[in-house]
Amino acid sequence: MLHIDRRKDDPFTSRRAAIRADVEISAEIRQFGYSYYKTRLTDISQLGFRVEHPFKFNLGTRVNLRIPGLEALEAEIKWIEGDRYGAMFIAPLHPAVFDHIIQYVNGRHQKAAC
């Protein structure tokens, strides 16, 4: 399911409004110096993302996120809630990259409906 909204009151995006997309994408994540592990990307914006991941990261940990079809994206863990982690990209995603991710999700859902 794809849902896009603006969350101006979200402290994670308080610097500026960001279009956020609720997604379900199998991705990979790693802390620098460690191997990649499978994770579930559940939310993304140009500024950051949310993943559900059983391995523990600490606040401030630098990670790389790999989404199918893209190069690794560098981010920093900003919040932790159980096995859910919110991270802010070191460099915001270019709008075309964000659009590519949304198109990927939309394409997968269209194929699944057939």
ZAMARGU-4260 file (C-alpha; in steps of 0.2 Angstrom, whole numbers, plus 5000, padded with zeros to 4 digits):
<rodrens>
0) 5000/5000/5000 | 5007/5017/4995 | 5001/5032/5006 | 5009/5049/5004 | 5006/5064/5016
5) 5014/5079/5023 | 5019/5078/5041 | 5024/5096/5046 | 5022/5092/5065 | 5034/5077/5064
10) 5049/5081/5074 | 5060/5070/5062 | 5055/5082/5048 | 5053/5098/5057 | 5067/5107/5047
15) 5055/5108/5033 | 5039/5099/5026 | 5043/5083/5017 | 5033/5071/5007 | 5033/5055/5016
20) 5028/5038/5008 | 5022/5023/5017 | 5030/5009/5008 | 5034/4990/5010 | 5051/4987/5002
25) 5064/4973/5006 | 5080/4982/5007 | 5097/4980/5015 | 5106/4990/5029 | 5123/4990/5037
30) 5133/4999/5050 | 5149/5004/5043 | 5162/4991/5045 | 5149/4977/5045 | 5140/4966/5033
35) 5123/4970/5025 | 5107/4963/5033 | 5090/4961/5026 | 5078/4974/5032 | 5060/4981/5029
40) 5059/4999/5023 | 5042/5005/5029 | 5043/5024/5026 | 5053/5036/5016 | 5055/5054/5011
45) 5068/5064/5003 | 5075/5067/5021 | 5075/5050/5028 | 5067/5034/5031 | 5060/5021/5044
50) 5065/5003/5044 | 5060/4988/5054 | 5076/4978/5059 | 5079/4965/5072 | 5098/4970/5075
55) 5102/4984/5086 | 5109/5001/5081 | 5112/5015/5093 | 5107/5033/5091 | 5119/5042/5080
60) 5125/5026/5071 | 5130/5029/5053 | 5122/5016/5041 | 5121/5012/5023 | 5104/5008/5016
65) 5102/4998/4999 | 5086/4999/4990 | 5084/4988/4974 | 5090/4997/4959 | 5099/5011/4969
70) 5117/5014/4975 | 5119/5013/4994 | 5112/5028/5003 | 5121/5035/5019 | 5111/5040/5034
75) 5112/5042/5053 | 5100/5034/5065 | 5089/5048/5074 | 5076/5038/5084 | 5073/5021/5090
80) 5057/5013/5095 | 5059/4994/5098 | 5064/4986/5082 | 5060/5002/5072 | 5073/5014/5067
85) 5071/5032/5060 | 5086/5038/5050 | 5090/5055/5041 | 5100/5054/5025 | 5117/5063/5026
90) 5112/5071/5009 | 5094/5073/5005 | 5087/5062/4991 | 5086/5071/4974 | 5068/5072/4969
95) 5071/5061/4954 | 5078/5047/4966 | 5063/5049/4977 | 5051/5048/4962 | 5060/5032/4956
100) 5057/5023/4973 | 5039/5028/4972 | 5037/5022/4954 | 5046/5005/4960 | 5033/5003/4973
105) 5019/5007/4962 | 5025/4995/4948 | 5027/4981/4961 | 5009/4984/4967 | 5002/4984/4949
110) 5011/4968/4945 | 5004/4960/4961 | 4986/4965/4957 | 4987/4956/4940
</rodrens>
